[in-house]
Amino acid sequence: MSRLQGKHVLVLGADAIGRGIAIRFAREGARLAILDPKLALAQEVADTIEASGGCAVAFVGAFDAQVGPTLQTAIAALGGVDVLVNNVLPMPVIAPLEEQSADAFNDAFARIQAAVCAMQAALPAMQQAGGGRIVNVGHRYGEGVNEALAAYNCAAWSLAGLTRTAAVDWGRYQITTNLLLPLADTPEVRQCHARRARVMDLMIEQLPLGRLGDPIEDVGAAALFLASDACTFVNGETLHGDGGQHVAGPVLNPARFG
């Protein structure tokens, strides 16, 4: 039985992770709106879903505090929202803290503001429906930082704090808010592998499952749990969709090697 049949899902972010989650949700019967600053990315995801018999529509909107009207348009097009997926973290800017620019921090925190706007926009529809699911997609650097990623680290920690705050504030509305920390085989990871294959291979070999997650089958499945009726009493939780990386002890950090 389709676990999201009849559900309206708004996904912010159409990169490999957002794409995988959206496609997995569409398989489960969800109707989706995908929003990204790059319309071509959102449209590609929507077209893929439509070609497989699903229902999806693409929207373009900057990830900042001005995204509210676009969100309202997307929610109206959906006819409501039962599930919100915030996949908004920026691409990391790699530089020592003393060299991290104001622009890097401004972009990082603008994206957190976009997540806040999306949650606030979704709240009335979820209240009217008697509940809902919010899935924030973060990074393990939101619970343990890495060097030379100050703006990214701060944004990831902010998203974790936002998740827990919403879990407390909005639990009374039967809205669950949880944080997913994935580790997936993405184009960015493949580019990293192309630059330093041996280092990446060593890192992957140290992972308990010995492989990276598939954005659809693995990360999408983890997000599906958080979005489904199986998650009615899981609130404020951090789910590591990383194959056990977070419990593996020190794992080689490819960013340390040029």
C-alpha positions in Angstrom: 0.0 0.0 0.0 1.4 3.4 -0.9 2.4 5.2 2.3 1.9 8.8 1.0 -1.2 8.3 -1.1 -3.2 11.5 -1.2 -0.5 13.5 0.6 0.7 16.9 -0.5 4.4 17.4 -0.3 6.5 20.5 -0.7 10.2 19.9 -1.3 12.7 22.8 -1.1 15.9 21.9 -2.9 16.3 19.9 -6.1 19.9 18.7 -5.8 20.6 15.0 -5.7 19.3 14.6 -2.2 16.1 16.6 -2.8 15.6 14.8 -6.1 16.0 11.4 -4.5 13.5 12.2 -1.8 11.0 13.6 -4.2 11.2 10.6 -6.5 10.8 8.2 -3.6 7.8 10.1 -2.3 6.2 10.1 -5.7 6.5 6.3 -5.8 4.5 6.3 -2.6 1.6 8.3 -4.1 2.5 11.8 -3.0 1.6 14.8 -5.1 4.7 17.2 -5.0 5.8 20.7 -5.5 9.5 21.1 -5.9 11.1 24.5 -5.4 14.7 25.5 -6.1 16.6 28.7 -7.0 17.4 27.0 -10.3 14.2 26.3 -12.2 15.9 23.8 -14.5 16.8 21.5 -11.6 13.3 21.6 -10.1 11.7 21.1 -13.6 13.9 18.1 -14.3 12.7 16.4 -11.1 9.1 17.2 -11.8 9.4 15.9 -15.4 11.0 12.7 -14.1 8.2 12.2 -11.7 5.5 13.0 -14.3 7.1 10.6 -16.8 6.8 7.8 -14.3 3.1 8.5 -13.8 3.4 10.7 -10.7 2.2 14.2 -10.1 4.7 17.1 -9.6 5.1 20.7 -10.4 8.2 22.9 -10.4 8.7 26.4 -8.9 11.6 28.8 -8.8 12.4 30.8 -5.8 15.5 32.2 -4.0 16.4 30.5 -0.7 16.1 33.6 1.5 13.6 35.5 3.6 11.8 36.7 0.5 10.6 33.3 -0.6 7.3 33.5 1.2 5.0 34.5 -1.7 6.5 31.7 -3.9 5.9 29.2 -1.1 2.3 30.4 -0.8 1.8 29.9 -4.6 3.3 26.4 -4.4 1.1 25.4 -1.5 -2.0 26.8 -3.2 -1.1 24.8 -6.3 -0.8 21.6 -4.2 -4.1 22.3 -2.5 -2.4 22.2 0.9 0.7 20.6 2.4 1.0 17.5 4.6 4.7 17.1 4.4 7.5 19.7 4.1 11.0 18.8 3.2 13.6 21.5 3.8 16.8 20.6 1.9 18.3 24.0 1.8 21.9 23.9 3.1 24.4 25.7 0.9 27.4 24.3 -0.9 30.3 24.5 1.5 32.7 27.4 1.2 36.1 25.9 2.0 38.4 28.4 3.8 39.9 28.9 7.2 37.6 30.8 9.6 39.7 34.0 9.3 39.1 33.9 5.6 35.4 33.2 5.5 33.6 36.1 4.0 30.5 37.9 5.1 28.9 36.7 1.9 29.4 33.1 2.8 27.7 33.6 6.1 24.9 35.7 4.6 24.1 33.0 2.1 24.3 30.2 4.7 21.9 32.0 7.0 19.6 33.2 4.2 19.0 29.5 3.5 18.0 28.9 7.1 15.6 31.8 6.9 14.1 30.1 3.8 13.5 27.0 5.9 11.8 29.1 8.6 9.6 30.8 5.9 8.7 27.4 4.5 7.7 26.1 7.9 5.7 29.2 8.7 4.0 29.0 5.3 3.1 25.3 5.8 1.8 25.7 9.4 -1.8 26.9 8.7 -2.4 24.0 6.2 -1.0 21.5 8.7 -3.0 22.9 11.5 -6.2 22.7 9.4 -5.4 19.1 8.5 -4.8 18.2 12.1 -1.1 17.5 11.8 1.8 17.2 9.5 5.4 16.2 9.0 8.5 18.4 8.6 11.7 16.8 7.5 14.8 19.1 7.7 17.8 17.7 5.8 21.0 18.6 7.5 24.6 17.4 7.8 26.7 15.7 10.4 28.6 19.0 10.7 25.5 20.2 12.6 26.5 18.0 15.5 30.3 17.9 15.0 32.1 20.6 12.9 34.8 20.2 10.3 37.7 22.5 9.7 37.6 25.3 7.2 33.8 25.2 6.9 32.7 27.9 9.3 29.6 29.2 7.5 28.4 25.7 6.6 29.0 24.4 10.1 27.0 27.3 11.6 24.1 26.8 9.1 24.0 23.1 9.9 23.9 23.7 13.6 21.2 26.4 13.1 19.0 23.8 11.2 19.4 21.4 14.1 18.3 24.1 16.6 15.4 25.0 14.3 14.2 21.4 14.2 14.2 21.0 17.9 12.5 24.3 18.5 9.7 23.4 16.1 9.3 20.0 17.7 8.6 21.7 21.0 6.5 24.6 19.7 4.4 22.8 17.2 4.0 19.4 18.8 0.7 20.6 20.2 -0.6 20.7 16.6 0.4 17.0 16.0 3.2 18.2 13.7 6.4 16.2 14.0 9.7 17.9 13.0 12.7 15.8 12.6 16.3 16.1 11.2 17.7 13.8 8.6 21.5 13.6 8.2 22.3 11.7 5.0 25.5 10.4 3.4 24.8 9.8 -0.3 26.4 9.2 -3.6 26.0 12.7 -5.1 27.6 14.5 -8.1 29.6 16.5 -5.5 30.9 13.4 -3.9 31.8 12.0 -7.3 33.7 15.1 -8.2 35.6 14.8 -5.0 36.4 11.2 -5.9 37.7 12.2 -9.3 40.1 14.6 -7.6 41.4 12.2 -4.9 40.1 8.7 -5.6 42.4 6.8 -3.1 41.5 9.1 -0.2 37.7 8.8 -1.0 38.0 5.0 -1.4 39.7 4.8 2.0 36.9 6.9 3.6 34.2 4.7 2.0 36.0 1.5 3.1 35.8 2.8 6.7 32.0 3.1 6.6 30.2 0.3 8.4 28.2 -0.7 5.3 31.2 0.0 3.0 29.2 2.1 0.6 27.6 5.5 0.1 23.8 5.8 0.2 21.6 5.9 -2.9 19.7 9.2 -2.9 16.4 7.4 -3.9 16.6 4.0 -2.3 18.5 4.8 0.9 18.1 8.5 1.7 14.6 8.6 0.2 13.6 5.7 2.3 14.8 7.3 5.5 13.0 10.5 4.6 9.9 8.4 3.8 9.9 7.1 7.4 10.0 10.6 8.8 7.2 11.7 6.4 4.9 8.7 6.9 2.3 7.7 9.5 4.9 5.6 11.1 6.3 8.8 12.5 3.4 10.1 14.4 5.2 9.8 17.8 8.8 10.6 16.6 9.4 14.3 17.2 12.6 16.3 17.5 14.7 13.3 16.5 17.9 13.2 14.5 18.0 10.3 12.1 21.4 9.4 10.6 20.8 8.1 7.1 24.5 7.5 6.8 25.0 3.8 6.9 26.5 4.0 10.4 29.2 6.7 9.7 28.3 8.5 12.9 29.1 5.5 15.1 32.1 4.3 13.2 34.6 6.3 15.3 37.1 8.6 13.5 36.5 8.3 9.7 39.0 9.7 7.3 38.1 13.2 6.3 38.8 13.7 2.5 38.7 17.5 2.9 42.1 17.3 4.8 43.8 16.1 1.6 44.3 18.2 -1.5 
